[in-house]
Structure formats: C-alpha cells, structure tokens
Amino acid sequence: MIQVSLSIDVESDCPPYLATQYRGIEEGLPKLLDALDAAGVPTTCFCTGDVAERFPRAVTDIVHRGHELGCHGHTHTPFDTLDLAEATAEISISTNILRSSGAPITSFRAPNLRFPDQYLQILERERFTVDSSQAKYKRAYYASRTATSLRRFPVSATSLVLRLPRWVRDPWLVALASPVVLFVHPWEFVDLSKERLRYDCRFRTGETALRALLSAVSLFRSRGAVFHRMNELANFPVPA
C-alpha cells in the first residue's frame, strides 16, 4: 500500500520575495483546507511562529479541523545561516507559541528544507519525534549520517511538481517511492501570476493550483494510496 503525507508549509507569501504579505494565510489557506477536508485528506500544517502570532484564528482553525500542527521555525530564516544559539532561539520561540494553542507539537520542518544535522539535538531537547527537513532532490539528504532519535521523512518532490500540467506531473508522481511526502504553501492557491516573482513561484497559481492538487489526490487514490498526517507515518516500519 502506498503511504502519502501531503503537508502545508504555513508561512508568509513566497518568502523572501513577498515576506510582508499574507494573502496565502487570509485567502489561500481556508480554501485549501476546505478542499482537503472535502476530499478527506488529513494534513500536517508546518506553521511558523510569526504566522501563529499574527493569525491565531488560523492556527485554531487548523487544530479544530483535526489536522496536525507542526513547527516551521519562527521567522522562516534558513537554519544554515544561523549559529547554534540563534537556531535554538528560532525553535524554542516558535515551539512555545505553537504549543500555547494546546496542540501537541511533535513534527518539525525547516524553512527551505535546509537544516544542518548538528541542530537535530535542539529538536530532541524540545521533544520533537518527527523531522521532515530533508529532501530527496537535495544533495544534503544523501550526505546526512548523524544518528538521531527522530523519525526522519524526507520530502519526495518540490511543491512546484504538483502545479505542473497532468501529462508532466502524473508520471513523476507515480514514480515516487512510498512513503510519498509532498508539500504545498497557502500562497500557491492565490493568483500570483501578476506579481514580480520568479516564474516558478507564480506559475499556475490560484485556482489552477487547487485543481491540479485535487487531480493529484485523485491519482494517488486511484492507485490505492492512503493519506496520513506526518506524525502518523511514524507508526509505520522504516522502509528497507
């Protein structure tokens, strides 16, 4: 059986380009969660502490819908630009803010999927059990050798893949090994086609992105896939 975890990185709009803009949280996130709820897809929302402070109702909504709330750092600063003290503060501050919602925060994902192995000790001290800060399409994943008590679930493909036309996207998704770990951002479900952004950031955003995502969900379902929150993946054996 194919195990799939579709997660949402809840952050400001397309950081660092539109980092002071939050249309994704205000417009994209409710629409995205409504669509996933209607499709019966549970998700993990990796939220920054900054967003949780600015939009506490969005955090409450995530939890009330039954989705997992995870940590995405505080300011969406890449951790490989921070020293140990700064990294510790980023994780501690955001974790405390998110746990004040009453939700257990046990899953973590670093911004930009950039997280030095030496900082895994911070997550262990903060009682995290799952980390999804690696990516199978990045060299760092293959160089990682650090032992940890965390279950680590690398991302299988960048979020852009889910916005591609079906004839390109579907063969790519079908080839991914289980567990398939995918992610999206709320801002992708706002029409950013007229913004001054890199083309890949504004490409097929808005309603087109939502239709493409639901099409991908249907593809996985047709192949017998089961969708899980990130913390639920930890209940399955480690792939050989």
Secondary structure, 3 states (H helix, E strand, C coil): CCEEEEEEEECCECCCCECCCCHHHHHHHHHHHHHHHHHCCCCEEEECHHHHHHCHHHHHHHHHCCCEEEECCCCCCCHHHCCHHHHHHHHHHHHHHHHCCCCCCCEECCHHHCCCHHHHHHHHHCCCCEECCCECCCHHHHHCCCCCCCEECCECCCHHHHHCCHHHHHHHHHCCCCCEEEEECHHHHCCCCCCCCCHHHHCCCCHHHHHHHHHHHHHHHHCCCEECCHHHHCCCCCCC
